[in-house]
Amino acid sequence: MMGDHEKVLAVSFKPYNRHGDILNTDVRFNTETKAKNPVLIFCHGLKGFKDWGCFPYILESIAEEDIFTVSFNFSYNGTGLTGGDEQEFTRLDLFAKNTLSRELDDLEDIIHFLIENANVFNYDLNRIYLMGHSRGGGIAIIKTSQNPKIKKLITLASVAIFDRYTDRLKKEWKEKGYIETLNTRTNQMMRFNYSYLQDLEKNSEKLDVLKAISKVQVPTLLVHGENDLSVDCTEAQTLYDFSNKKNTRLEIYKNTNHTFGAEHPFKGTSTILENVLKSIIDFLKS
């Protein structure tokens, strides 16, 4: 098991993105560290948020190992902006208007925020790493292919493709102006406006995850659960197949799912989660 994280301090910020929207952001760092830390930025996935389940525990564990961690909510992820609703989908109106291009902008704006505040904390801007879960993994892959400041990449249960929709569904989407999906955890119907699909189709080259990973030259770790029912583990294999294999490691964990056994609210760690954590930390420190 990892430590009790007593040395880790978490600080929250609310920087603005280029569109004038707030990005709820947490940074975590080891208060006893003297040297400059590398920086790991974490991207949550669809129907996710920075405080979901095991994410804070993972980031605290990594921070304890002298790596400055940053987690944030994408501006239109659907959660609120105040202390009482940051973990609730109270802004489904914003969720409906979200796009992948907006998420890439949000991530770039977080990087700019770190650059602008480099004198506030003890971190090394020459060692910026990205980690993303599920759809956030795809976002992290694309950003790594675009931004030379990113020096390492980790994906957890990442998608290999964003365009996951049948022609029939796309036709319905266009006719209605939206589609809806049920969040089985909260029992909320969550709407995607047609603008999401328009962005995906208009920017199909920029949003091609497989094309992006084929351009990534930095060390990359791909982690996936064999029993993932949300994103099949074959997508991890596909990402690996398109990657620069010389710099890429693929790890498939047996007997675990899309979140490596974790739930929300977090009910504690497990052997599999600890094994995933150890692999992540070893990779980051190598």
VEXTI-388153 format. One record per residue (C-alpha): residue number from 1; residue in three letters; x, y, z. Coordinates in pm, 1 decimal, decimal comma, always signed. Each point is the difference from the previous one (the first is absolute). Last residue first. Example, Ala and Ser with C-alpha at 12.3 -4.5 7.8 and 13.67 -1.06 7.14 Angstrom:
// VEXTI-388153
(node 2; SER; (+1367,0; -106,0; +714,0))
(node 1; ALA; (-137,0; -344,0; +66,0))
// end
This chain:
// VEXTI-388153
(node 286; SER; (+1256,0; +622,5; -1470,4))
(node 285; LYS; (-193,3; +202,1; +257,2))
(node 284; LEU; (-320,4; +33,4; -202,7))
(node 283; PHE; (+7,8; -364,7; -107,1))
(node 282; ASP; (+58,8; -125,6; +353,8))
(node 281; ILE; (-282,7; +223,2; +123,7))
(node 280; ILE; (-245,5; -126,1; -261,2))
(node 279; SER; (+92,4; -366,4; +54,3))
(node 278; LYS; (-32,3; +38,6; +375,5))
(node 277; LEU; (-339,8; +161,7; -41,6))
(node 276; VAL; (-125,1; -280,0; -225,7))
(node 275; ASN; (+116,1; -256,6; +254,7))
(node 274; GLU; (-165,2; +196,2; +280,0))
(node 273; LEU; (-326,3; +11,2; -196,7))
(node 272; ILE; (+18,4; -375,2; -54,8))
(node 271; THR; (+66,7; -73,7; +367,2))
(node 270; SER; (-284,2; +223,4; +111,3))
(node 269; THR; (-57,6; +354,4; +124,9))
(node 268; GLY; (-285,8; +143,0; +195,4))
(node 267; LYS; (-372,2; +57,0; -37,1))
(node 266; PHE; (+23,2; +303,5; -227,2))
(node 265; PRO; (-342,0; +159,0; -53,6))
(node 264; HIS; (+2,7; -84,9; -284,3))
(node 263; GLU; (+138,2; -341,9; -84,7))
(node 262; ALA; (+342,9; -154,9; -56,3))
(node 261; GLY; (+51,6; -345,6; -150,2))
(node 260; PHE; (+260,4; +103,2; -256,2))
(node 259; THR; (-225,3; +281,1; -127,5))
(node 258; HIS; (-94,0; -156,6; -335,7))
(node 257; ASN; (+7,1; -355,3; +139,8))
(node 256; THR; (+220,4; -258,2; +165,7))
(node 255; ASN; (+63,5; -374,0; -14,3))
(node 254; LYS; (+323,0; +21,5; -200,0))
(node 253; TYR; (+208,0; +314,8; -34,9))
(node 252; ILE; (+123,6; +88,0; -350,6))
(node 251; GLU; (+328,5; +193,1; -4,5))
(node 250; LEU; (+136,8; +146,3; -323,8))
(node 249; ARG; (+338,3; +177,5; +2,4))
(node 248; THR; (+95,9; +249,5; -270,2))
(node 247; ASN; (+336,1; +155,0; -93,4))
(node 246; LYS; (+124,2; -259,9; -253,3))
(node 245; LYS; (-360,4; -77,8; -88,6))
(node 244; ASN; (-48,0; +337,7; -170,1))
(node 243; SER; (-376,0; -24,8; +16,7))
(node 242; PHE; (-257,5; -129,2; -249,5))
(node 241; ASP; (+9,7; -357,0; +132,7))
(node 240; TYR; (+2,3; +125,2; +358,8))
(node 239; LEU; (-313,1; +205,1; -57,6))
(node 238; THR; (-164,1; -304,1; -161,4))
(node 237; GLN; (+96,3; -216,2; +297,8))
(node 236; ALA; (-152,1; +255,4; +235,4))
(node 235; GLU; (-315,0; +1,5; -214,9))
(node 234; THR; (-15,8; -379,0; +32,8))
(node 233; CYS; (-53,5; +62,3; +371,5))
(node 232; ASP; (-360,0; +92,4; -73,3))
(node 231; VAL; (-99,9; +345,6; +117,5))
(node 230; SER; (-310,7; -3,0; +221,1))
(node 229; LEU; (-12,6; -373,2; +80,1))
(node 228; ASP; (+361,6; -18,2; +119,2))
(node 227; ASN; (+65,9; -362,4; +97,8))
(node 226; GLU; (+366,5; -6,3; -109,6))
(node 225; GLY; (+73,0; +326,3; +178,3))
(node 224; HIS; (+225,0; +249,4; -179,4))
(node 223; VAL; (+331,1; +183,4; +44,6))
(node 222; LEU; (+199,3; +160,1; -285,3))
(node 221; LEU; (+334,7; +148,2; +107,2))
(node 220; THR; (+181,0; +236,5; -237,4))
(node 219; PRO; (+358,3; +127,0; -19,2))
(node 218; VAL; (+11,3; +294,5; -245,2))
(node 217; GLN; (-15,1; -38,0; -379,7))
(node 216; VAL; (-371,0; +56,6; -59,6))
(node 215; LYS; (-76,4; +26,7; -372,4))
(node 214; SER; (-170,5; -341,4; -29,0))
(node 213; ILE; (-194,7; +95,4; +309,7))
(node 212; ALA; (-155,7; +294,1; -184,6))
(node 211; LYS; (-103,1; -198,2; -308,0))
(node 210; LEU; (-166,7; -250,6; +230,1))
(node 209; VAL; (-180,1; +272,2; +194,8))
(node 208; ASP; (-137,4; +179,0; -307,9))
(node 207; LEU; (-143,1; +322,3; +145,1))
(node 206; LYS; (+216,0; +237,7; -206,6))
(node 205; GLU; (-88,1; -184,9; -320,7))
(node 204; SER; (-371,2; -27,0; +83,8))
(node 203; ASN; (-30,2; +368,2; +83,4))
(node 202; LYS; (-323,6; +71,7; -186,8))
(node 201; GLU; (-136,1; -345,4; +80,9))
(node 200; LEU; (+68,3; +11,4; +373,3))
(node 199; ASP; (-107,3; +363,5; +28,6))
(node 198; GLN; (-325,5; -73,3; -181,0))
(node 197; LEU; (-56,9; -301,9; +223,1))
(node 196; TYR; (+29,7; +210,2; +315,2))
(node 195; SER; (-204,9; +282,9; -158,8))
(node 194; TYR; (-288,9; -247,2; -30,6))
(node 193; ASN; (-56,2; +45,2; +373,4))
(node 192; PHE; (+89,4; -282,6; +234,9))
(node 191; ARG; (-255,8; -50,1; +277,9))
(node 190; MET; (+34,3; -181,3; +331,3))
(node 189; MET; (-297,2; -187,1; +142,7))
(node 188; GLN; (+65,6; -29,2; +371,7))
(node 187; ASN; (-20,1; -327,9; +194,5))
(node 186; THR; (+303,2; +106,6; +208,1))
(node 185; ARG; (+208,2; -317,9; -44,6))
(node 184; THR; (-170,5; -121,1; -318,9))
(node 183; ASN; (+64,5; +329,1; -178,9))
(node 182; LEU; (-251,1; -44,3; -278,9))
(node 181; THR; (+83,1; +130,6; -345,5))
(node 180; GLU; (-177,1; +259,5; -210,3))
(node 179; ILE; (+29,3; +114,2; -360,9))
(node 178; TYR; (-29,4; +352,7; -134,6))
(node 177; GLY; (-117,3; +218,4; -288,8))
(node 176; LYS; (-290,6; -234,1; -65,9))
(node 175; GLU; (+66,1; -48,9; -373,6))
(node 174; LYS; (+379,7; +18,6; +27,4))
(node 173; TRP; (+17,5; -245,5; +287,4))
(node 172; GLU; (-244,9; -237,3; -170,2))
(node 171; LYS; (+224,8; -6,9; -308,4))
(node 170; LYS; (+309,0; -46,0; +216,6))
(node 169; LEU; (-169,2; -289,8; +178,5))
(node 168; ARG; (-75,5; -173,9; -329,8))
(node 167; ASP; (+352,8; +61,4; -127,6))
(node 166; THR; (+133,0; -175,9; +308,9))
(node 165; TYR; (+198,0; +184,7; +264,7))
(node 164; ARG; (+339,9; -63,0; +160,2))
(node 163; ASP; (+187,6; +289,8; -159,2))
(node 162; PHE; (+244,7; +65,8; +283,5))
(node 161; ILE; (+239,2; -287,5; -73,1))
(node 160; ALA; (+264,2; -182,7; +201,9))
(node 159; VAL; (-176,2; +56,8; +331,8))
(node 158; SER; (+214,0; -11,8; +310,0))
(node 157; ALA; (-35,2; -240,4; +291,7))
(node 156; LEU; (+275,9; +190,1; +182,4))
(node 155; THR; (+243,4; +187,4; -223,4))
(node 154; ILE; (+345,3; +122,2; +99,6))
(node 153; LEU; (+219,6; +239,3; -198,9))
(node 152; LYS; (+349,7; +138,8; +62,3))
(node 151; LYS; (+194,7; +309,3; -113,8))
(node 150; ILE; (-276,1; +248,9; -85,1))
(node 149; LYS; (+157,6; +338,6; -83,7))
(node 148; PRO; (+1,6; -96,3; -370,0))
(node 147; ASN; (-378,2; +59,3; -18,4))
(node 146; GLN; (-200,1; -146,2; -286,9))
(node 145; SER; (+55,5; -377,9; +28,0))
(node 144; THR; (-26,7; +24,5; +378,3))
(node 143; LYS; (-326,6; +193,0; -36,9))
(node 142; ILE; (-145,4; -274,4; -219,2))
(node 141; ILE; (+97,0; -276,2; +241,7))
(node 140; ALA; (-129,2; +191,8; +302,3))
(node 139; ILE; (-337,8; +59,5; -166,0))
(node 138; GLY; (-25,8; -369,3; -85,7))
(node 137; GLY; (+80,7; -89,1; +359,4))
(node 136; GLY; (-261,5; +248,5; +119,1))
(node 135; ARG; (-254,8; -206,3; -191,6))
(node 134; SER; (+92,0; -290,4; +231,3))
(node 133; HIS; (+242,5; +127,5; +265,7))
(node 132; GLY; (+281,4; +241,7; -78,5))
(node 131; MET; (+358,5; +52,8; +114,7))
(node 130; LEU; (+232,0; +272,8; -125,3))
(node 129; TYR; (+360,9; +79,8; +96,1))
(node 128; ILE; (+182,5; +332,9; +18,8))
(node 127; ARG; (+373,8; -30,4; +66,8))
(node 126; ASN; (+168,8; +314,5; -132,1))
(node 125; LEU; (-249,7; +206,1; +198,5))
(node 124; ASP; (+161,5; -124,4; +321,7))
(node 123; TYR; (-200,4; +61,4; +314,1))
(node 122; ASN; (+51,8; +188,0; +327,2))
(node 121; PHE; (-310,2; +213,8; +26,2))
(node 120; VAL; (-80,0; +369,9; -32,1))
(node 119; ASN; (+272,1; +92,6; -251,6))
(node 118; ALA; (-140,1; -236,0; -263,0))
(node 117; ASN; (-334,5; +178,1; +13,8))
(node 116; GLU; (-19,9; +118,5; -362,3))
(node 115; ILE; (+132,4; -331,0; -130,8))
(node 114; LEU; (-248,1; -195,4; +208,9))
(node 113; PHE; (-290,5; +212,2; -123,8))
(node 112; HIS; (+122,5; -46,7; -358,4))
(node 111; ILE; (-12,4; -378,1; +48,7))
(node 110; ILE; (-352,3; +34,1; +141,7))
(node 109; ASP; (-93,2; +207,5; -306,5))
(node 108; GLU; (+125,9; -276,6; -228,6))
(node 107; LEU; (-221,0; -247,0; +184,8))
(node 106; ASP; (-304,1; +225,6; -31,1))
(node 105; ASP; (+63,8; +51,3; -372,4))
(node 104; LEU; (+16,2; -376,9; -53,3))
(node 103; GLU; (-326,6; -30,3; +192,8))
(node 102; ARG; (-159,6; +268,1; -218,5))
(node 101; SER; (+107,7; -188,5; -311,9))
(node 100; LEU; (-165,6; -312,4; +139,2))
(node 99; THR; (-329,7; +180,3; +32,8))
(node 98; ASN; (-231,1; +90,6; +289,4))
(node 97; LYS; (-337,4; +163,5; -60,6))
(node 96; ALA; (-211,4; -272,2; +162,3))
(node 95; PHE; (+228,5; -9,1; +304,4))
(node 94; LEU; (-58,1; +374,0; +40,0))
(node 93; ASP; (-377,0; -41,3; +24,9))
(node 92; LEU; (+57,6; -304,7; +221,5))
(node 91; ARG; (+134,5; +239,2; +258,0))
(node 90; THR; (-95,5; -164,2; +332,5))
(node 89; PHE; (+195,1; -318,0; -65,9))
(node 88; GLU; (+126,4; -43,2; +354,8))
(node 87; GLN; (+357,5; -18,4; +128,7))
(node 86; GLU; (+68,0; +374,6; -4,7))
(node 85; ASP; (-349,0; +53,2; +143,0))
(node 84; GLY; (+40,0; +121,6; +356,1))
(node 83; GLY; (+341,1; +162,8; -25,3))
(node 82; THR; (-108,5; +214,4; -292,8))
(node 81; LEU; (+68,4; -35,9; -373,5))
(node 80; GLY; (-250,1; -263,2; -103,9))
(node 79; THR; (+54,6; -316,9; -202,2))
(node 78; GLY; (-100,3; -33,0; -365,4))
(node 77; ASN; (+338,1; -70,2; -162,4))
(node 76; TYR; (-18,9; +337,5; -176,1))
(node 75; SER; (+310,3; +162,9; +150,1))
(node 74; PHE; (+199,8; -322,4; +16,9))
(node 73; ASN; (+50,9; -70,2; +366,8))
(node 72; PHE; (+357,3; +14,9; +120,1))
(node 71; SER; (+281,0; -212,3; +137,6))
(node 70; VAL; (+361,4; +106,8; +48,5))
(node 69; THR; (+272,5; -208,3; +160,7))
(node 68; PHE; (+350,4; +102,8; +110,5))
(node 67; ILE; (+209,5; -317,6; +10,8))
(node 66; ASP; (+209,0; -60,7; +311,9))
(node 65; GLU; (-129,7; -353,6; +74,8))
(node 64; GLU; (-267,4; +134,6; +234,5))
(node 63; ALA; (-143,9; +179,0; -299,4))
(node 62; ILE; (-57,8; -336,3; -170,0))
(node 61; SER; (-191,9; -134,6; +298,7))
(node 60; GLU; (-201,9; +320,8; +27,6))
(node 59; LEU; (-83,3; -22,0; -371,1))
(node 58; ILE; (-118,2; -360,2; +27,8))
(node 57; TYR; (-204,9; +75,1; +311,7))
(node 56; PRO; (-159,8; +303,5; -165,9))
(node 55; PHE; (-91,4; -212,6; -305,8))
(node 54; CYS; (-138,3; -297,4; +193,8))
(node 53; GLY; (-366,7; +95,3; -15,2))
(node 52; TRP; (-63,5; +314,0; -202,0))
(node 51; ASP; (+158,1; +318,2; +134,8))
(node 50; LYS; (+139,0; +124,4; -334,5))
(node 49; PHE; (-323,9; -62,0; -185,7))
(node 48; GLY; (-150,2; -276,1; -212,9))
(node 47; LYS; (-306,6; -39,9; -218,8))
(node 46; LEU; (+243,6; -17,5; -295,5))
(node 45; GLY; (+361,2; -23,4; +112,6))
(node 44; HIS; (+233,0; +166,0; +248,0))
(node 43; CYS; (+327,4; +166,2; -104,1))
(node 42; PHE; (+298,6; -8,6; +239,5))
(node 41; ILE; (+300,6; +234,0; -23,3))
(node 40; LEU; (+329,8; -135,1; +137,9))
(node 39; VAL; (+275,0; +254,2; +73,9))
(node 38; PRO; (+363,7; -94,5; +73,3))
(node 37; ASN; (+111,2; +123,5; +339,8))
(node 36; LYS; (+274,5; +253,9; +68,3))
(node 35; ALA; (+220,9; -111,0; +286,6))
(node 34; LYS; (-77,1; +62,1; +368,4))
(node 33; THR; (-294,3; -230,9; +56,6))
(node 32; GLU; (-140,4; -3,2; +353,2))
(node 31; THR; (-331,7; +160,5; -92,7))
(node 30; ASN; (-75,2; -276,0; -249,8))
(node 29; PHE; (-231,1; +143,7; -262,0))
(node 28; ARG; (-362,5; +11,4; -105,7))
(node 27; VAL; (-172,4; +241,1; -238,1))
(node 26; ASP; (-375,8; +26,6; -38,5))
(node 25; THR; (-186,3; +181,0; -279,1))
(node 24; ASN; (-355,6; +111,4; -69,6))
(node 23; LEU; (+34,1; +151,1; -348,2))
(node 22; ILE; (-217,6; +309,8; -12,0))
(node 21; ASP; (-131,3; +127,1; -333,4))
(node 20; GLY; (+117,5; +319,8; -171,9))
(node 19; HIS; (+41,6; -160,4; -343,7))
(node 18; ARG; (+380,6; -9,3; +24,2))
(node 17; ASN; (-25,4; -198,1; +323,0))
(node 16; TYR; (-31,5; +156,0; +342,5))
(node 15; PRO; (+189,9; -114,9; +307,8))
(node 14; LYS; (-188,1; -129,0; +304,7))
(node 13; PHE; (+263,6; -131,0; +236,9))
(node 12; SER; (+12,6; -266,0; +271,4))
(node 11; VAL; (+299,7; -99,8; +212,1))
(node 10; ALA; (+77,0; -352,1; +119,4))
(node 9; LEU; (+294,2; -66,6; +232,8))
(node 8; VAL; (+162,2; -341,9; +14,5))
(node 7; LYS; (+225,5; -95,1; +291,5))
(node 6; GLU; (-281,4; -178,9; +183,6))
(node 5; HIS; (-64,1; -215,6; -307,9))
(node 4; ASP; (-79,4; -313,8; +201,5))
(node 3; GLY; (+245,9; -207,0; -198,1))
(node 2; MET; (-72,9; -243,4; -284,1))
(node 1; MET; (-104,8; -355,6; +59,4))
// end
